[in-house]
Amino acid sequence: MDIKWHLPPVGGVKINFDGSELSLAEAQITSKEHCKMGLLGKLVKFLLGPCLKPTTTGGDSESLGPYGVSAATVGVSALAHDLFNFEITSQVPEGLSQHVVSSKKAQANWYRKLVEAWREAQPPPRTAEEAARLVIQTLNRQQKAVEGLLAFYGLPLPHTVVQVPAEVPTSWPQGVQFEFQTLPVDARAVADGDGLTVYVSTADPTESSRVPNEVLMAAVRRAKARAKKNYTKANELHKKITDAGYRVLNIQNEEILARKCRIRLRGIDAPENAMPYGQEAKQELVRLLEGKCLRVLVYGEDQFERTVADLHCNGIFVQEELLKKGAAWHYAAYDQRPEFARWEKEARGRRVGLWASSNPEKPWEWRKHRRSGRS
């Protein structure tokens, strides 16, 4: 069976796959041709992955959803992509009129409202139920629009959506604003015992609608330049991407557009790299995180524009592990959680890590003395 991928339009961008200019909206690439696309094809597939529309020639597509795959597979990712695409093109998705009887102007007005609601949601919808609830609450006076959109994306109908309170989920500690998942951590991105840089895939539903238009376009043009082996141009475009706080990463031979995020672990303070036990503390954090994806619970930003967060990795609470290993102090001035004080006390009692020293210097005092010495 010959598989074809239908690529939805992205701002009218044209990409040269085989020497001829093809609109993404018009391109139909056979599976054999798709394999020849190399990095360009992989990046386009990644950027638009949730919304690529596989169809089978001569097959029965009636059982498939509006994107050529089951409605359950589309859901949140398709809605996130279409809202992002609407911001670029001001075009509603093809096929929507089969589910709602309304003018294009009315449909555009719905998407305009949904874009705004999606941007304001903290965190943005991650599940089909959350996405359905956002549609219902945003278009609550337009029943036909709600039912048509939910059917189009395969989201739960109003009577099947369980209403939940708006407060922060009980699984989050007090003060957490939202959470996200990271790509695998590179050991070189760990700065010290309590700070690191992580990357978040823009294919994640919480990220896809937030990518600036110019970043997405630069990523597509970079892929096109690399396909032509114009690496000078590709490097220029990648610099534009990195200057905007993003990066194209190669993970398992896939090109992934990701947002860069600097993390400061909340509630602990590890010895600085130049302090006694500083390098050991850093290596302990590397050991915990290298090559792993993290669950990040965000409290806010500090004065250095770092994301202050709790980190969880494979069921391990990272701050707890570091405190129990004697790799960090409890930073009580900024976090009064009693369990943090207890974990530090236990490590002190066992004289592990930095507590093997009889009187280790506190990192905040060390930094204060260094600032005083320079003044």
Summary of the structure (lengths in Angstrom):
residues: 375
radius of gyration: 24.3
end to end distance: 73.2
largest distance: 77.0
contacts: 1145
relative contact order: 0.10
helix: 44%
strand: 19%
